[in-house]
């Protein structure tokens, strides 16, 4: 499985290639918020995006925070989370259906 990262303006697209990428997946954002200072100063900071299914990680990739991320995935249920050394990040469960992109937002609260 190959992961390709292409960034354009405020959009990051990740295509998982295992033959032909399906026209399904997830689209959403990793958001930094709170903390002792102004979180907007950290906009674009790299945050690790983690997508897993059935206890198996299918993607672990650093992406800019507060940008839209689109990942092609096969239909199924996925847990989407993030990891950042300066923040506590939540996890979202999404159901990906054939021919559609499920939306998500993972919020990382700065310490």
N, C-alpha and C positions, 0 to 999 in steps of 0.2 A: 504494500500500500504506500503510495507517495502522497505527501501533503505539499501543496504549492500555495504560497502566500503572495498575493498581488495587491498592493495598496494604490488606490486612486482617490485623490481628494480625501473625503471623510468616509470612504467605503473600503473595507477589507474583505476580499473574497478568498475563501479557502476551498479548494476542490480536492476531494479525496478520490484518487483515481484507482480503480480496480476493474479495468475494462472501460466502459463508458460511464461517466458520471451521471447519476439519475437526476431528473428534473425535480427533485424533492430535497428537503433539508430544513435548516433553521436559519432565521435571520433575526438579529437583535443587537443588543448593546451591553457592554460592561461599563458600569457607571461608578466613578469614585465620588463619595460624598462625605460630608461631616469633617471631623478632625479638628485639631487646634488651630489650623490656618485656613486659608482659602483653597478649597479643593480645585477650583478652576485653574490654579497655577500648575496643577499636575495633569491637566488635560493632555492626552496624547502619550502619557507615560505608559510604558509597556506593562501589561498584566498578562499572566498566563491563563489562557482559556483551556478548560478541560472538559471534554465531552466523553461520556461513557455510557455503555449499555450492558446490562446483564453482568455488572461487576468488572467489565473489561473496558479499559481506556481505548477509545478509537481516535482521539486527537488530543494532543497537548502541545500548544503553540503560543508563543508570546505575540500579543496583538496590542495595538495602541488602545488605551482606554478612551471612552466617550466617542467612539466612532462606530458606525454600523458594521457588523460582521455578518457575512453570509457564508454558510457552510453547506455544501451538498452532501446529503446523507441518504441512505436507504430508509424506507419506511420502518417505523418502530418507535419504541419509547426510549428516550435519552435523558440522562441527568447532565445538566450544564452547570458548571461551577467555574470559579476563578481563584487564582492564588496571587497574592501580592504581599511582600514582606512588611508593608506599612498599613495593611488594612485587613479587616475581617470580611470575607466575601460569602454571600449566600449561595444556595444551590436551587436550581429550577428544574422541574421535570416537564418535559414536553413530549407530545405525541406527534410524530411525523407521519403524515398520510401521503399516499401516492399522488403525485402531481401537484403538491402544495408545499409551501414553506411555512413552518410553524414559527411564531414569534416568541422572543424571550427578552428579558431584561434581568441582569444579575447586578445587584448593588453591592459595592465594596465600601464599607464604612471605615474611613481613615481613623487611625488611633491617635 
